[in-house]
Amino acid sequence: MRRQFFVALVEQLGVVWPIMSGIITVMVGCGLAIWRIEDWGLGEALYFTFVTGLTIGYGDFTPTHFSARVLALVIGFAGIVMTGLIAAVTVKALNAADRNSAK
């Protein structure tokens, strides 16, 4: 059943990959803009982007400029959408694996 789940998961990720790659591109683009606005290091800006996007939000880096804060909101909302998309794909793969094991 585990193998069936992973096969179904890869199939579902193939379907939503264009959407997920667009979301990741928006997040990285916003992170690069924050890097320029806040004058952080590139690694710090990308770290901030993915910590914010994954809705973890440690708070060790916080934007001070208004435009960077707006971009951080965009990153946060994109992360919420991406998390929901991953959850939906996982549930769909679980259902497909369950259907295949019942046969």
Secondary structure, 3 states (H helix, E strand, C coil): CHHHHHHHHHHHHHHHHHHHHHHHHHHHHHHHHHHHHHCCCHHHHHHHHHHHHCCCCCCCCCCCCHHHHHHHHHHHHHHHHHHHHHHHHHHHHHHHHHHHHHC
